[in-house]
Amino acid sequence: MKKAIAYMRFSSPGQMSGDSLNRQRRLIAEWLKVNSDYYLDTITYEDLGLSAFKGKHAQSGAFSEFLDAIEHGYILPGTTLLVESLDRLSREKVGEAIERLKLILNHGIDVITLCDNTVYNIDSLNEPYSLIKAILIAQRANEESEIKSSRVKLSWKKKRQDALESGTIMTASCPRWLSLDDKRTAFVPDPDRVKTIELIFKLRMERRSLNAIAKYLNDHAVKNFSGKESAWGPSVIEKLLANKALIGICVPSYRARG
C-alpha cells in the first residue's frame, strides 16, 4: 500500500472551537475511504492556530518539521501529502508559496488538495494548467490575508482614535488581576486575585519552592485566575512571579493574523 501523510492548519486559536479542524479531518477520512490503496501514516502534522501569511508555520511549526523530514529523507519519495487546499501550505506572496510547493514536489512527494481532489506531482511543474492553477490559488490566498490584515489594522486605528476622542479604553485586554470598569475609563483590581498574588509573593519570600507554593494553594483550595480550585502548578507560579506587569510595566501581547 502507498503511504499518505496529513497536514492540517488553521490560523487563529479561536478557530479551535469551530469546524475547521473537524472539516479537514472529515475530508481526509472520506478520501482514504475512496482510495483504499493508501494508508494514513501515524504521524500527522498539525499547526493549530498558526498563521501561514508570513510563513511562521514553515519556520517553527509542524510544517517546518515536515519540510525538514523530506529534506533529510525521513519521508520517502512516493509519499502523498493530503491537505484541504493549497492555502493550508502557504498564504505568503505568490513566489514564496510556489517555491514551497516546488520544494515538496521536487522531493518526490505528491500533494493532493482534498477540496477539489487535484493531484500535484513533479510533472505538474511542467504542466501550464496545473502551474497556473496553483499560482492563482496562491495569489487569492495571499490577497485574502492581505485584506484581512489591512482591515484589522484599520479597525485598531479607529479604536485608538475613538479612545483618544472619548477618553475611553479601547480594549478590555489586561492582566488577569484587573478588569475594565463599566464606563471603560479605568482598570480596577480584583480584590480576591490581588490577595492571591500577595500570598504567592509572601510564600516565595519565605523561601518556599515553586512546587511548595503550588501545593499550598491547591491544599487550601485557592482558586486560580480561571476560577478553578486545585489547578495551580509550578510553571504558573513562576510566570506570575516574573510578570513585569505586577510592577506597572506594560507587557503587550500579540496575536498572529492571516
Order of alpha helices (4+ residues) and beta strands (2+ residues): beta-alpha-beta-beta-alpha-alpha-beta-alpha-beta-beta-alpha-beta-beta-alpha-alpha-alpha
